[in-house]
Structure formats: structure tokens, C-alpha cells
């Protein structure tokens, strides 16, 4: 049986996750600012435990088109991490990174997709490295894979992974602002043993 | 006036003609539409996982193929549908990313589709049409009046099965 019950996560645990989210997003912000050579600011992340039926709403509707960058996580903990970005934000990021004008065509070129993957890789990498530093656990992300589709469809992947643990999903929303305004979401899905490891390594 | 009933993730609902029923952004999940073509009573289930017995967490029966489909059929039967006449259409079960955190041979989308087909077979409900697999999301709309199952995608067009 599971020692950690997602349904009974207390406020303290939430605060820990929020803090990890905060530091992780902070690192990600620095990385983004360096990459884009611009000023990037970040709002305090919002950590929410949502019912599956509420997930779409939280992301601006199930049919909202988003880019989801997904990586499998290995090492001392096992699971997956996903970074989601609205389509508009994705286009803004690409144009800043590649120095090309924003365009509204239906699809993304191979080069643009590759750039997005790299951005996702850097952002999730910063997040994971702060988690790793805080917990002293080895965390290795796989190469990233990307899907640009409806939010609901992309979210089904981490939702299913959460679905094996309980009836709700943990979502960390991060907004970057200043010269660059964008909304992103992190979803970290450690398996049950990994939840335990994370918490006990933090002395909880 | 007919209405459009919305079904969320890991959810199921009843729908009677002339109303329609929809679920948005199916990924690896499967949307199972069932109706009695004579009484026009039907419904839609949006399942996430194949098997309730292999999972510890969660008590939501709409989340699993085995329990969700049976529950939907029970609800339809209680509301004027005849179990012997029921027919179904299914969509979803995509593989959204090239790899997954589990080293299973089959993707969860494929396993979901297989589990849905298994339970429909056990209940002797024919599958009239399906649009499953591949790597893109689907929004579906079902009309118990006609049995039309409309599938909408991003950049891959719309179709009726």
C-alpha cells in the first residue's frame, strides 16, 4: 500500500512543493533570460491539486492549443515531468530565440519545434536541478519529446499517470513577465515510492 | 431546444435525443458512445485507464474501461435503453508522445482501446465504427438521435463516423 496518499496531502507538503516550484521557476527564469538575452520576471507559482474534470478549465479550456514538452525522469526518483506553454507564448519564445518575426501559420516548422524542445529542456532541467539540490537525490531527465495539440489531449498523458495514484492531479502554474509575458505549467509526476523519497529527503 | 451535454475527463453521462453529448480533447483516453437506436437513449464515457483491478488509487469508476463502460450501460438501461439493442462507437487512445515513463510494450492508449473492446464484447454490444490510435487529440460529439459520432482535431480536419 502507498504510504503517501495524494488525497490527504496537507498544507505543509503543499508549501514544500510550492517552494520547490518557486526555486525551480526562478532558475528557469535565469536560464531563459540568458538564452533570450532579455529581462524576464516571474510571478509566484500557483500550486493546485485538481480533479481531472477541472484540469482543462485551469489551462484555459480543453481545446486550447498548447505545446507540451515531456520528459521521462530517472535516477533516485522515477516518473515524468511536463512543461506546457500556450501556443501564443510558444510562438513568442521561438521568435525571440530565433530572431524571426512571429507568424500565425497553422503549423510549426521542424526548426521551430526543435527550438521549443530545447527551451522546454532548459526549463524543466532548471526545475529538476533545484529539486535535486534540495533533496540531494539524483534526477536524470530523458531527451524531450513534444506535442502541439489540444490541452486536454496533452494533459491526458500526465493525468493517466496520476490516475494510477488517485483521482486528482498536481499542477504548478508559473507566469513569466516583464519584457516577456508567458504562462507555463509544470507537472511533475513521481511514482509513489518517489513521492516518499522526496518527502523523506526533505525531512518530512 | 436541444442541448449539448459536456463530459469531463474520467466522467460519464446519460444523453437522450434530441440532445447531443461531447467530450473535449481526448488524448490517450477513450470516448465510448453508446445508444439504443430505437428509444434514442444513449450516453458517453471518457475513460483514462484500462483496468480498475490493477490500480490501487482512486475510487472513481468512470476512470476505468472495465467499470466505466458497465456503469454507462447500466445508466442507459435504467433510463429507457434496452441492453439487447445497444450499439457503440469509440474514439481516442492516441499515443501523444513517442515514449512513456512505463516500459510497457503497448502504449496506454492502445491498452485503453483494447480494454474497451474487451468489455464491449463481454456485454455483447457491437462497435459500429472507431477512430482510434495515431498521435493526435480528438474532440468528439455524439448524437443519440442519429448515432452520428463527430470527431474534430487540430490540423487533421473533422470527420463523421
Interface residues (C-beta under 8 A of the other chain):
Chain A: X1 X2 X6 X52 X53 X54 X55 X56 X61 X62 X63 X65 X68 X70 X72 X73 X78 X79 X80 X106 X107 X142 X145 X146 X147 X148 X149 X150 X151 X152 X153 X154 X155 X156 X157 X159 X160 X161 X163 X164 X165 X166 X167 X189 X191
Chain B: X8 X9 X10 X11 X24 X25 X26 X27 X28 X29 X48 X49 X55 X56 X57 X58 X59 X60 X63 X94 X96 X97 X98 X99 X100 X101 X108 X135 X136 X137 X138 X139 X154 X155
